[in-house]
Structures are given as structure tokens and as C-alpha cells.
Amino acid sequence: MTEAAEGRIKVTLGTDGRFEQIRMTLSALRDGPEALVEQLKLAVNDAIDQRAAMSAVAGPVPDQADMNEQVARMQDASLQQFKNMDAAIGALMAKIHGGR
């Protein structure tokens, strides 16, 4: 929630970031339509700015290409480990069956 016109106008955004509610006193209405529109604009923009600041990503955004390369390297390493395990199991099975 944010305020304008010395607290006489209050704007609330919902948790989804969309406009939810405006509350104002009668004295805010007496300021005239131009002043009212200006104060509403200030309050809504402030609420949007506050919402953006709350949802901003802290720190640098990861490089997607670099992440993809890291995942590819991990997949390659995992595949090699599985091949090594398969070879070791194959050798063990050959000893077991050859030893009979």
C-alpha cells in the first residue's frame, strides 16, 4: 500500500502485482479533478515502484548459455561414469560366469 495527498489517498496492489483498491477521503475529492488525477497517478506509480523493488532479482542474472554448457558437461561426465560402471559390471559378470 502507498499513500498520496498527505495520506488522503491510499492505493493497494494485490499479491499478483495488479491494482486492488483505492481509498480516499472526501477532502481529497474536494481538491478538484486535476489535483485528484495527479495524486492518484503519484500513488499508483509509487505502488508499482514498490512492488517492482520487492520482486527485483538480487544479484546478477545467470548467463543461460554458460548454464547450458555446465549442464552439458555434467551430462557428459554422468554418461562416462555410467559407461565405466557398465564396463566394470560387465567384467565382473564375465568373471562370475567364466569362473563356473
C-alpha positions as CSV (number, residue, x, y, z in Angstrom):
1,M,0.0,0.0,0.0
2,T,1.1,3.5,-0.7
3,E,-0.2,6.9,0.1
4,A,-0.5,10.3,-1.7
5,A,-2.1,13.7,-0.9
6,E,-0.8,13.6,2.7
7,G,-2.4,10.2,3.4
8,R,-5.8,11.2,2.0
9,I,-5.4,8.7,-1.0
10,K,-4.3,5.1,-0.5
11,V,-3.5,2.7,-3.2
12,T,-3.1,-1.1,-2.7
13,L,-1.8,-3.6,-5.2
14,G,-2.6,-7.3,-4.8
15,T,0.0,-10.0,-4.3
16,D,-0.1,-10.6,-8.0
17,G,1.0,-7.0,-8.7
18,R,-2.3,-5.9,-10.1
19,F,-4.3,-3.0,-8.8
20,E,-6.6,-4.0,-6.0
21,Q,-8.0,-0.9,-4.2
22,I,-8.1,2.9,-3.9
23,R,-9.3,4.6,-0.7
24,M,-9.6,8.3,-0.4
25,T,-11.1,10.8,1.9
26,L,-13.7,13.3,1.0
27,S,-11.2,16.1,1.3
28,A,-9.1,14.5,-1.4
29,L,-12.1,14.8,-3.7
30,R,-12.5,18.5,-2.9
31,D,-9.1,19.3,-4.3
32,G,-10.6,19.2,-7.8
33,P,-10.3,16.7,-10.6
34,E,-6.9,17.7,-11.9
35,A,-5.3,17.5,-8.5
36,L,-7.1,14.2,-7.8
37,V,-5.9,12.7,-11.0
38,E,-2.3,13.9,-10.3
39,Q,-2.3,12.5,-6.8
40,L,-3.8,9.2,-8.0
41,K,-1.1,8.9,-10.6
42,L,1.6,9.5,-8.0
43,A,0.1,6.9,-5.6
44,V,-0.4,4.2,-8.3
45,N,3.1,4.8,-9.7
46,D,4.6,4.6,-6.2
47,A,2.8,1.4,-5.5
48,I,4.1,-0.1,-8.8
49,D,7.6,1.0,-8.0
50,Q,7.4,-0.5,-4.5
51,R,6.1,-3.8,-6.0
52,A,8.9,-3.8,-8.5
53,A,11.5,-3.2,-5.8
54,M,10.1,-6.1,-3.8
55,S,10.2,-8.5,-6.7
56,A,13.6,-7.4,-8.1
57,V,16.2,-10.2,-8.5
58,A,19.0,-9.7,-6.1
59,G,22.4,-10.1,-7.7
60,P,23.4,-10.8,-11.3
61,V,21.2,-12.8,-13.6
62,P,22.9,-16.1,-14.5
63,D,24.1,-16.5,-18.1
64,Q,21.9,-19.0,-19.7
65,A,24.5,-20.1,-22.3
66,D,27.0,-20.7,-19.5
67,M,24.4,-22.7,-17.5
68,N,23.6,-24.8,-20.6
69,E,27.3,-25.6,-21.1
70,Q,27.7,-26.6,-17.4
71,V,24.7,-28.9,-17.7
72,A,26.1,-30.4,-20.9
73,R,29.4,-31.1,-19.1
74,M,27.6,-32.7,-16.2
75,Q,25.6,-34.9,-18.6
76,D,28.8,-35.9,-20.4
77,A,30.5,-36.7,-17.1
78,S,27.5,-38.7,-15.9
79,L,27.4,-40.7,-19.2
80,Q,31.1,-41.5,-18.9
81,Q,30.5,-42.7,-15.3
82,F,27.7,-44.9,-16.4
83,K,29.8,-46.4,-19.2
84,N,32.6,-47.1,-16.7
85,M,30.1,-48.7,-14.3
86,D,28.7,-50.8,-17.2
87,A,32.2,-51.9,-18.2
88,A,33.0,-52.8,-14.6
89,I,29.8,-54.8,-14.1
90,G,30.3,-56.5,-17.5
91,A,33.8,-57.5,-16.4
92,L,32.5,-58.8,-13.0
93,M,29.8,-60.8,-14.7
94,A,32.3,-62.3,-17.1
95,K,34.4,-63.4,-14.2
96,I,31.4,-64.8,-12.4
97,H,30.2,-66.7,-15.4
98,G,33.7,-67.7,-16.6
99,G,34.6,-69.0,-13.1
100,R,31.9,-71.7,-13.2
